[in-house]
């Protein structure tokens, strides 16, 4: 078995080279990572949805969000400087660098360059935080315990909010833009019940990791609390995806062959994409979905998917720039005098469509290469022909969560989104672990 540091891809070169003087104390490691996890999982607490000012679209973004991410980014940069930025080099693969360069160029060519550059900066900080937590954690156990206590902060705060300030933690008929089915559904400290549901799926996965890597009591307590809030949120997509994620990744523990694992993982991802985007492109798929589901539009998403696809074809090679398309006056308020779902949307509820809107079809292809296909290869390099240990299973579940969610929510290239940040951590974690898997050869 590899060392505790190597098990998660955390280099231990400082100790081997006598660089103990540049070590980061454990208390600072835990505090920094704990703050980062709480920030990435939810940074907008107890939002008042009855406040009509929340309807206003802001191109400048939230000042609080910017301050929190910049502060966390500076803290993480300082820690990585002491540990050594060189440990991030395994992440600098050719495809990832090409994907990054394309994202930067399309931001400069954006229809709203200043907005896209701000969104790009936020995303870059979120990516650094997602990679940095893996290097700052001294061992898998320390990472597991840090995630555990951060999860309990989120969970206990949400339950306390429901008990003490229900008007800020439970959807009501007074919420602006309230769906008739939302009143009574829990959102805890989160801005919306779907965000709460997505975060609870993440925390179930974290709880299972904690139970395997650190403490069964602590881990299963997190799982039970997260499942309770997930059910109370009524988030249909999250409730549907959780058993799929656990079942598919569970089968990957049993079947160790590369081809079978690849089929198990990529099959559902392709299937969900076919069901979502295929429903607006192929009438036969739409008819089949209509025969199986009471809502063949996926709560109105099909209309916005068609609108997004139409506008991808307007700029198919360079896109509109990160964060720019949905914030322009043309798309927010143009196209119709009638207030519709499309007029008020701020993303397409499909990460693949939004990726193409950001940088065109070439960027979508690069994204599939870097974030879909490369992690499957990395998984086989780490655990090909073998079972999955706790850390690899954590990364696999979070990666799979991101990609199956991508067919119904915008979870890629969105630094504000918890699923996006944990997805990036998973991709980086699998990549970092290949270095040690090869060394064990």
Phi, psi and omega in degrees: 000144180288166178295166181298319179296312184294335184300334180246004179089017181268116182295144177245028186292330180303314181294321182291330183259014175069032182259036183299334181295339179258014180289154175259124181303148182303321183297322178288323177300312182294316180296318180295309181296321179299316178296321180295315180297315178299318179296315183290328181283326176190119180245001175243101186263136169053057180284134180276103183280354176274353179280115184292342178294341179290347177285337185290130177278132181243119178283341182276346180077182182271128178297320179299316178301315181297316180296315182297316182290321178295316179298314178295321179297319178294318178297317180292320179298320179296317180294317180293328177297318179289320180287322179121110179298339182300338181288349176273354185303324179302339180281342186277062178282159179303309179300320180293319178295321178294319178297317179296317180297318179297319179298318179295317180296317180292332175293320178292327180268009184299157173290342175225077188303318182295320178294315181296322180292324176293317178296322178296319179296317178297317180295320179297320178295316179298321179294319178296319179296319182295324176281322186296325182300331181287330179274327182288323178298127184286332183205164176303321180296318179296319177298316182297315181292322178296316177297324181297310182292326175294319178298319179294326175301314180294313185291310182294324177296321180293316179294321177295322179296319178298321182283322190259323181229065185300333179293340178257354186237353179231134178298144179223172179291348180272354178296133176291145184058030184286133173284141181303337182269356186279322183308132181096346179276139183280143170232355178058227180275002186273158181290336185204155187294329177290325175293321176297316180298316179298318179294324180293325175298317176302316184288331172297315178297318177297317180299319178296323177294316179299319180298327181276325190258342186220299187212120178295318182297311180296316182297312182288334173296318177297316180300312183295317179296319181292319179296320178301314180288327177299312180297317181293335179287335181066022180284102188297317182297314181295317180296323179290319187285329185303308179296328177297315180298313182293323181290313183293313180291332174295320177294329178292340175283334182272313182265118187256355180291142184298315182294318182291318177299316179300319178294318179300322184275313186280334179302305179297325178298313177294323180297314179296322178295321179294320180294319185281290183291324179299332182293340179258351182255328185239111181304325181296322178293319179298319179295319180295319179295320179297329179284336184262328186245150176287335180235094182286352180268359183054058182052047175085002183292329185300325179295316181286329176297317179296318179298317179296315181297319178301321183276338170299320182290344176288322179227071190285343187255330181239351177069191184256349183102147184298125177075001189270321190302310187282350182258359179282150180299330181299317183267333181287321187231356182269176174091334182192145176280341181278134178286115183234173176305317181293318183299328186258358182290148175242006168195169189271000185058031174203116187293329181289319176295317180293328176296317177293326175295325180293308188224018178078182181296325177299321179292325177296318179295318177297320180297317178297320179297310187283318191254350179248303186280316182300318178298327176295318176298316180297321178301316180290329176290329180279316189225028178296127180078002181230168174287177183255128175280178188299317183292314179298321179295321176301309181297320181297314181296318180291322177296314181295321176304313182301318186281327176283332175289334187297338180284345184232349179219157179271096186242008176248145177057036179228093184296344178278353190258128183297318180296320178300314183294318178289329174297314179296319178301320180294315179299315179294322180296316178297320180293315180298325183288337179297329180299320182275329176297319178293320180297326180285335178012000000 
